[in-house]
Amino acid sequence: MTSTPLQTSHPADLTPPPSGASTPQSSSGIRRFLASAERRRVLYAFAAAIALFAIGEIVRPGFGSFAGIRAVLVVASFVGLVAAGQFFVILIGGIDLSVPWVLNAAAILVVTSSLGRNAWAVPAGLLTLAMGTMIGALNGVGVGVAVLGVPAVVMTLAMNGILEGLTGGLTCSSCAAYAPPVIQAAVHHPFFGIPAVLFFWAIVIAVVSVVLSLTTFGRATYAIGSNPRASFLAGLPVRAITIGLYALSGFFSALAGITLVGFGGQAALGMGDPYLFQSIAAVVIGGVYILGGRGHYIGVVAGSISLVALVSVLMAVDMPEYGRNIIYGVVILVLLLLYGREAPEA
């Protein structure tokens, strides 16, 4: 009977890898992580933000300091709140062009209904959020696969015009009232040197991420964005979810209006105008698929920060507004072309 010799390992095979060296398993894990186009886009957005802070520090020393980064993040939080609602509707292939005047109407409503009194701040805030949600729901009733079947661009643009006419033609003594001190404190009050609005934005980031990643509503949203007809045939309440997503867009626009009034103290006509383009740009820069079905709010957060950092750098070099608008458009077109050329994921 022939005995089979035991196989022994070479001493070199038993030598542990040097400290800090990557193992094949870790390398393959990184490759698997980066294999997702969505994850790569989120990383690109964060990398762009870091690069812009570095460029800003070169152009204007102090831009990349704690105070400079904090200032950019505060402004980005307002963009991020509006972009949260825009993100929800873009996930199903829609768009909300009523953002500017929903925000503006909310800002005016919260100051006129509270008259600067802390005791009326909560009722005024709830009334304002209800108004934004109702307008968003009306948009949802009108668009695409919902009840009336009007294209989203037409429906939301018409709603924006109606609100602009109603709000722009409003003249009243209370329109110049200041926001209640408690609302201003909710935006400005620092905790550990960080404004409260950034903590509030962090809560919004967590809630939106959990809702879209871990709930049936979130999974249904992605399914409708990928294929609304198949989702309907599968029994998903496509119309109800569409209305709900547009209602969320109105809610977040109204919420941004309240926080902006808290930041600036008063409402002003036209204060929502910059946020239409910026909310769409933040979503695109964050890697969300513009036709729906793919994307993460973390990417939108990175897109908001990158966009505001870009604006701040351009202002630091005294770029005029028309030049900034040209650069915005070029960035969006380039990203759409690059992302559109990526092969779809299985």
FENHU-V87654 format. One record per residue. N is the residue number from 1. RES is the residue in one letter. OMEGA is omega in degrees with one decimal (NA if undefined). Layout:
# FENHU-V87654
N,RES,OMEGA
N,RES,OMEGA
This chain:
# FENHU-V87654
1,M,-176.1
2,T,178.9
3,S,178.6
4,T,-178.2
5,P,176.3
6,L,177.1
7,Q,179.9
8,T,179.7
9,S,174.1
10,H,-180.0
11,P,-179.2
12,A,-179.5
13,D,-178.2
14,L,-178.4
15,T,-178.8
16,P,178.9
17,P,179.1
18,P,-179.0
19,S,178.5
20,G,179.2
21,A,-179.3
22,S,176.7
23,T,177.5
24,P,-179.4
25,Q,-179.0
26,S,179.2
27,S,179.5
28,S,177.3
29,G,177.7
30,I,179.5
31,R,178.2
32,R,179.7
33,F,-177.4
34,L,179.2
35,A,179.1
36,S,179.0
37,A,-179.9
38,E,180.0
39,R,178.3
40,R,-179.2
41,R,176.8
42,V,178.7
43,L,178.0
44,Y,-178.0
45,A,178.0
46,F,177.8
47,A,178.3
48,A,178.6
49,A,179.7
50,I,180.0
51,A,-180.0
52,L,175.5
53,F,178.2
54,A,178.2
55,I,178.6
56,G,178.8
57,E,178.0
58,I,-177.6
59,V,-178.3
60,R,-179.8
61,P,-176.4
62,G,179.7
63,F,-178.5
64,G,177.6
65,S,179.1
66,F,180.0
67,A,179.7
68,G,178.1
69,I,179.2
70,R,179.6
71,A,178.7
72,V,-178.8
73,L,179.0
74,V,178.6
75,V,179.2
76,A,180.0
77,S,178.0
78,F,176.0
79,V,-177.8
80,G,178.2
81,L,177.7
82,V,-178.6
83,A,176.6
84,A,177.3
85,G,177.8
86,Q,179.2
87,F,-179.1
88,F,-176.6
89,V,177.1
90,I,177.6
91,L,177.2
92,I,176.8
93,G,179.5
94,G,176.0
95,I,-179.3
96,D,179.7
97,L,178.5
98,S,-177.1
99,V,-173.2
100,P,-172.6
101,W,165.3
102,V,177.6
103,L,-177.6
104,N,178.7
105,A,178.4
106,A,179.7
107,A,179.7
108,I,-178.0
109,L,-176.0
110,V,179.4
111,V,-179.3
112,T,-178.9
113,S,179.0
114,S,-180.0
115,L,175.8
116,G,-176.8
117,R,179.6
118,N,-177.2
119,A,-178.9
120,W,-173.9
121,A,-177.6
122,V,176.4
123,P,179.7
124,A,178.8
125,G,179.0
126,L,177.3
127,L,-179.3
128,T,178.3
129,L,177.9
130,A,178.0
131,M,-179.9
132,G,179.5
133,T,-179.9
134,M,178.8
135,I,176.9
136,G,178.4
137,A,176.4
138,L,174.1
139,N,-178.6
140,G,177.5
141,V,-174.7
142,G,-165.7
143,V,166.8
144,G,-174.2
145,V,-179.8
146,A,-166.0
147,V,-171.7
148,L,176.5
149,G,178.2
150,V,175.7
151,P,-175.2
152,A,-179.6
153,V,-177.4
154,V,-175.4
155,M,-175.4
156,T,176.3
157,L,177.2
158,A,178.5
159,M,177.4
160,N,178.6
161,G,178.1
162,I,-179.5
163,L,178.2
164,E,178.6
165,G,-179.2
166,L,-176.3
167,T,-178.3
168,G,179.4
169,G,-178.0
170,L,174.6
171,T,-179.8
172,C,-178.8
173,S,-177.5
174,S,-179.2
175,C,-180.0
176,A,-179.8
177,A,177.5
178,Y,174.9
179,A,177.6
180,P,179.8
181,P,-178.5
182,V,176.6
183,I,177.1
184,Q,178.9
185,A,179.9
186,A,177.9
187,V,-171.0
188,H,-170.2
189,H,-176.9
190,P,169.8
191,F,-177.2
192,F,178.3
193,G,-178.1
194,I,-179.4
195,P,-176.3
196,A,-177.4
197,V,179.0
198,L,173.9
199,F,178.6
200,F,178.2
201,W,178.4
202,A,177.4
203,I,178.0
204,V,179.1
205,I,-179.0
206,A,-177.1
207,V,-179.3
208,V,-179.4
209,S,179.8
210,V,-178.8
211,V,-176.9
212,L,-174.8
213,S,-167.7
214,L,-178.3
215,T,176.6
216,T,178.1
217,F,179.9
218,G,179.3
219,R,178.0
220,A,178.4
221,T,178.4
222,Y,-179.8
223,A,179.2
224,I,178.5
225,G,-179.7
226,S,-178.5
227,N,-176.5
228,P,-178.7
229,R,178.7
230,A,178.2
231,S,178.4
232,F,-179.9
233,L,178.0
234,A,176.5
235,G,179.2
236,L,179.0
237,P,-172.0
238,V,-177.7
239,R,-178.7
240,A,-179.7
241,I,177.4
242,T,178.3
243,I,179.6
244,G,-179.5
245,L,176.4
246,Y,174.6
247,A,176.9
248,L,177.4
249,S,176.7
250,G,178.5
251,F,-177.4
252,F,175.5
253,S,177.4
254,A,178.1
255,L,176.8
256,A,177.1
257,G,178.1
258,I,-178.6
259,T,178.1
260,L,175.5
261,V,176.1
262,G,-179.4
263,F,-175.8
264,G,178.1
265,G,-177.7
266,Q,174.2
267,A,178.3
268,A,178.0
269,L,179.3
270,G,-176.7
271,M,179.8
272,G,-174.4
273,D,-177.8
274,P,-169.2
275,Y,175.3
276,L,-178.7
277,F,-177.0
278,Q,179.6
279,S,177.4
280,I,179.9
281,A,179.5
282,A,178.8
283,V,-179.0
284,V,179.1
285,I,179.3
286,G,172.7
287,G,178.5
288,V,179.8
289,Y,-170.1
290,I,178.9
291,L,173.1
292,G,172.4
293,G,-177.0
294,R,176.9
295,G,-179.1
296,H,179.8
297,Y,175.9
298,I,175.8
299,G,177.5
300,V,176.0
301,V,178.2
302,A,178.1
303,G,178.1
304,S,179.7
305,I,-179.9
306,S,-178.4
307,L,-179.4
308,V,176.6
309,A,178.0
310,L,178.6
311,V,-178.4
312,S,178.5
313,V,179.8
314,L,176.5
315,M,179.1
316,A,178.1
317,V,176.2
318,D,175.7
319,M,179.2
320,P,-174.0
321,E,-179.0
322,Y,177.5
323,G,177.8
324,R,179.7
325,N,177.4
326,I,-179.2
327,I,175.3
328,Y,-176.1
329,G,179.2
330,V,179.8
331,V,-179.0
332,I,179.9
333,L,-179.6
334,V,-179.9
335,L,178.4
336,L,178.0
337,L,-179.2
338,L,-178.1
339,Y,179.9
340,G,-179.5
341,R,178.7
342,E,178.7
343,A,178.5
344,P,179.5
345,E,179.0
346,A,NA
